Amino acid sequence: MVALVLAVAKRDGNVAPVAQPAREAKPPAAILPASSVDDESDSEIIDDGHTMWASPTKGPPLVLANLPPGVELILALRPAALLAHPEGEKILAALGPWGAEAVRAAEQATGKPLRDIDQLLVGWQVDRDGQWHATVLDTPTDGAAPPLPRDMERLVARTDATRHATLLFRPHILLDDNSRAFSGPMTRLREALRWLFGDGLSTAAVSLHWDDDFFVELVGIPTLDVATHQMAESLAERVEEASDRVEEFVVGLDPSPYGRRVVARFPGMVRILATYTRPDDDGEAVTLRCYLPSVAGHNLLMGAELTLSEAEAARRGMIE
């Protein structure tokens, strides 16, 4: 999803330079499960299967100063910190060619190499014709934050500015049939994300962070007609089911020799992601958290990128 919004920034031309308290315990570094690509460690995750994971960071909320009014999609990145991590270069490589193009666009917009950017803030607006327009800010400081819908304001207060990547969005705007946020191999993501989120989330935020482990968190505020505990259960069930859906999708592909091994293992990676995901709710928001070994992050990104690219290549072959 992070790569997706960077791709949107590359394409568009309008660019300007508590859930209930978690127990203070997180799993130690662990090997990537056998269904994934890298095998570099000898330990395993210690987990009782139920306890909500504690956050690896305790930073202040994101500062959205100087973004324009009307932003519907917000991406906050800490490129320098991410690239300083041992997994940094692998993460960029896992995004594939379209990720590399998006990185070049970000560097062009800021005039700096990505590794020299401490904070990158990107906000997207949608015009009446459905076109997305991006504003890119390099290390934003003083200035007024834009007015946001009430649910998005509430969600910003739950973010953590010290994480490597955070994406805030309103699902019904991003996933609408008329949305032009999806193009090329990303087009297939629309239906998958629409199935995952359903119609019950007003606003959502996904954040990623790498330290000794890979951490991913989804926080969502349900619509007024959906109870938070129902939304938490529904999202947990869909995450559990996701690996089977991915497997059905992959079975229908005939991957190239380059991507065959990773694509074949991708459903297993998603299955492990679901295994170590924990849901919770506090009556206002839903939270899903997952810890995996540090190498799992780039493997998941690579698996997703290759699977989508192989599917797009197959579609073009059928057209031709």
C-alpha positions in Angstrom: 0.0 0.0 0.0 2.9 2.3 0.7 4.3 1.6 -2.8 0.8 2.2 -4.3 0.6 5.7 -3.0 4.1 6.5 -4.1 3.1 5.3 -7.5 0.2 7.7 -7.5 2.6 10.5 -6.6 4.8 9.6 -9.6 1.8 9.7 -12.0 0.1 12.9 -10.8 1.6 16.2 -11.8 0.2 18.6 -9.2 3.2 18.3 -6.8 4.5 21.0 -4.5 8.2 21.2 -3.2 -5.9 3.6 22.4 -6.9 0.4 22.1 -7.0 -1.3 25.5 -3.5 -1.1 27.0 -1.3 -3.8 25.6 0.9 -5.8 27.9 4.5 -4.6 27.8 5.8 -7.6 26.1 6.7 -8.2 22.5 8.1 -11.2 20.8 11.9 -11.6 20.3 13.4 -11.7 16.9 12.4 -14.8 15.1 13.2 -16.7 11.9 11.0 -16.2 8.9 8.6 -19.1 8.6 9.6 -21.9 6.3 7.0 -20.8 3.8 8.9 -17.6 3.1 12.1 -16.8 1.2 14.9 -16.0 3.6 16.2 -18.3 6.3 18.7 -16.4 8.4 18.0 -17.0 12.1 17.6 -19.8 14.7 14.9 -18.5 17.1 11.2 -18.6 17.1 8.4 -16.2 18.1 7.1 -16.8 21.6 3.4 -16.2 21.6 0.4 -17.4 23.6 -1.9 -16.9 20.6 -4.2 -14.3 22.2 -2.3 -11.4 23.9 -2.4 -8.2 22.0 1.1 -7.2 20.8 2.6 -4.1 22.4 3.6 -1.2 20.1 7.4 -1.1 19.4 7.2 2.8 19.4 5.8 5.4 21.7 6.0 8.6 19.7 3.7 11.6 19.3 1.0 11.7 16.6 1.8 12.7 13.1 2.2 16.4 12.3 0.3 17.3 9.1 1.4 20.9 8.8 1.2 22.6 5.4 -0.9 20.0 3.7 -3.7 21.5 1.6 -7.4 21.3 2.6 -9.3 18.4 1.1 -6.6 15.7 1.4 -8.2 12.2 1.3 -5.0 10.1 1.4 -1.9 10.8 3.5 1.4 9.1 3.5 4.1 9.8 6.1 7.5 8.2 5.6 10.9 8.3 7.5 13.2 7.4 4.5 16.5 8.1 6.1 15.7 5.9 9.2 14.3 3.1 7.1 17.3 3.0 4.7 19.6 3.0 7.7 18.0 -0.3 8.8 19.7 -3.5 7.6 16.5 -4.3 5.7 16.3 -0.9 4.0 17.8 -1.7 0.6 15.9 -5.0 0.4 12.7 -3.2 1.1 13.3 -0.8 -1.8 14.3 -3.7 -4.1 11.2 -5.6 -3.2 9.0 -2.9 -4.6 10.1 -3.7 -8.1 10.4 -1.4 -11.1 7.3 0.6 -10.3 8.6 1.2 -6.8 11.9 2.4 -8.2 10.0 4.9 -10.4 8.1 6.2 -7.4 11.3 6.7 -5.5 12.7 8.7 -8.4 9.6 10.9 -8.4 9.9 11.5 -4.7 13.6 12.5 -5.1 12.7 14.8 -8.0 10.0 16.5 -6.0 12.2 17.1 -3.0 15.5 17.6 -4.8 17.2 15.2 -2.4 18.2 11.5 -2.4 15.7 9.4 -0.5 18.3 8.5 2.1 18.8 12.2 3.0 15.2 12.8 3.7 14.3 12.6 7.4 10.5 12.9 6.9 8.4 12.8 3.8 4.8 13.8 3.9 2.5 13.3 0.9 -1.1 14.3 0.7 -3.6 13.5 -2.2 -6.7 15.4 -3.2 -9.3 14.2 -5.7 -10.8 16.6 -8.1 -14.3 16.5 -9.6 -13.1 14.4 -12.5 -11.7 11.7 -10.2 -8.1 12.7 -10.8 -5.6 12.5 -7.9 -3.3 15.4 -7.2 -0.3 15.1 -4.8 1.4 17.5 -2.6 4.9 16.4 -1.4 6.5 18.0 1.7 10.1 17.4 2.7 10.5 17.5 6.5 7.4 19.6 7.3 7.8 21.8 10.4 5.6 24.9 11.3 2.3 25.6 9.7 -1.3 24.8 10.0 -2.7 21.3 9.6 -5.5 21.0 7.0 -9.1 20.6 8.1 -10.0 16.9 8.0 -13.2 14.8 8.3 -14.0 14.1 12.0 -13.1 10.4 11.9 -9.8 11.1 10.2 -8.9 13.7 12.9 -9.7 11.1 15.5 -7.4 8.6 13.7 -4.5 11.1 13.4 -4.5 11.3 17.2 -3.8 7.6 17.3 -0.8 7.6 14.9 2.8 7.4 15.9 5.2 9.7 14.0 8.3 7.6 14.9 7.2 4.7 12.8 8.8 4.2 9.4 5.7 4.4 7.3 2.1 5.4 7.9 -0.8 5.6 5.5 -4.1 7.2 6.3 -7.1 6.9 4.0 -10.8 6.8 3.7 -11.6 3.4 2.1 -14.8 4.5 0.3 -12.8 7.2 -1.5 -9.8 5.1 -2.4 -11.8 2.0 -3.4 -14.7 3.5 -5.3 -15.2 2.2 -8.8 -14.5 5.6 -10.2 -11.3 6.1 -8.3 -8.2 6.5 -10.5 -5.8 5.7 -7.8 -5.3 2.2 -9.2 -3.5 1.5 -12.5 -1.5 -1.2 -14.2 -0.9 -4.2 -11.9 -2.3 -2.3 -8.9 -5.8 -2.4 -10.5 -6.3 -5.9 -9.0 -5.8 -4.5 -5.5 -9.0 -2.6 -5.6 -11.3 -5.6 -5.3 -9.0 -7.4 -2.8 -8.9 -4.3 -0.5 -12.6 -3.7 -0.9 -13.2 -7.3 0.2 -10.9 -6.9 3.2 -12.3 -3.6 4.5 -15.9 -4.1 3.4 -18.3 -1.1 3.9 -17.8 -0.8 7.7 -14.7 1.4 8.0 -15.0 5.1 7.8 -11.2 5.8 8.1 -8.2 3.5 8.4 -4.4 3.8 9.0 -1.8 1.2 8.2 1.7 1.6 9.7 4.9 -0.4 9.2 8.0 -0.4 11.3 11.3 -2.3 11.3 13.6 -2.8 14.3 14.7 -6.3 15.5 11.3 -7.5 14.1 8.8 -6.4 11.4 5.7 -4.7 12.8 2.5 -3.9 11.0 -0.6 -2.2 12.5 -4.0 -1.5 11.1 -6.2 1.0 13.0 -9.7 1.7 11.8 -12.7 3.7 12.9 -16.0 2.0 11.9 -19.0 3.7 10.4 -21.7 4.8 12.9 -23.9 1.7 12.1 -21.1 -0.8 12.9 -20.0 -1.8 16.4 -16.3 -1.8 17.0 -16.2 -5.4 18.4 -18.1 -6.6 15.3 -15.6 -4.8 13.0 -12.7 -6.3 14.9 -14.1 -9.8 14.5 -14.9 -9.3 10.9 -11.4 -8.0 10.0 -9.7 -10.8 11.9 -11.8 -13.4 10.1 -11.0 -11.8 6.7 -7.3 -11.7 7.5 -7.5 -15.4 8.4 -9.3 -16.1 5.1 -6.9 -14.0 3.0 -4.3 -16.7 2.5 -6.9 -19.1 1.0 -8.0 -16.4 -1.4 -4.4 -15.6 -2.4 -3.7 -19.3 -2.9 -6.7 -19.6 -5.2 -5.5 -16.6 -7.2 -1.9 -17.9 -7.4 -3.1 -21.3 -8.6 -4.6 -19.6 -11.7 -1.2 -18.0 -12.7 1.6 -19.4 -14.8 4.5 -17.4 -13.3 7.7 -16.8 -15.2 10.9 -18.6 -14.0 12.0 -15.3 -12.4 9.1 -15.0 -10.0 7.8 -18.6 -9.8 9.4 -19.6 -6.5 8.4 -16.4 -4.6 4.8 -16.4 -6.1 4.3 -20.0 -5.0 5.4 -19.2 -1.5 3.3 -16.0 -1.2 0.1 -17.6 0.1 2.2 -19.2 2.9 3.6 -15.8 3.8 0.1 -14.4 4.1 -1.0 -17.4 6.2 1.9 -16.7 8.7 0.9 -13.0 8.7 -2.6 -14.0 9.7 -1.3 -16.4 12.4 0.5 -13.7 14.2 -2.2 -11.0 13.9 -4.0 -9.9 17.0 -7.3 -7.9 16.9 -8.6 -5.5 19.6 -11.1 -2.7 20.0 -11.8 0.0 22.6 -15.3 1.0 21.7 -14.1 3.7 19.3 -11.5 2.1 17.0 -10.4 -1.3 15.9 -6.7 -2.3 16.1 -5.0 -5.2 14.4 -1.3 -5.8 15.1 1.3 -8.3 13.8 4.9 -9.1 14.6 7.1 -11.1 12.3 10.9 -11.5 11.8 12.5 -8.5 10.3 13.1 -10.2 6.9 9.4 -10.9 6.6 8.6 -7.3 5.6 10.6 -7.2 2.4 9.5 -10.8 1.5 5.8 -9.9 1.8 6.3 -6.8 -0.3 8.3 -8.8 -2.9 5.7 -11.6 -2.9 2.8 -9.1 -3.4 4.7 -7.1 -6.2 5.7 -10.3 -8.1 2.2 -11.8 -7.8 0.5 -8.7 -9.1 3.1 -8.2 -11.9 2.7 -11.8 -13.0 -1.1 -11.5 -13.1 -0.8 -8.3 -15.1 1.6 -10.0 -17.6 -0.9 -12.9 -18.0 -3.7 -10.4 -18.6 -1.7 -8.6 -21.3 -0.8 -11.9 -22.9 -4.5 -12.8 -23.2 -5.3 -9.5 -24.7 -2.5 -9.8 -27.3 
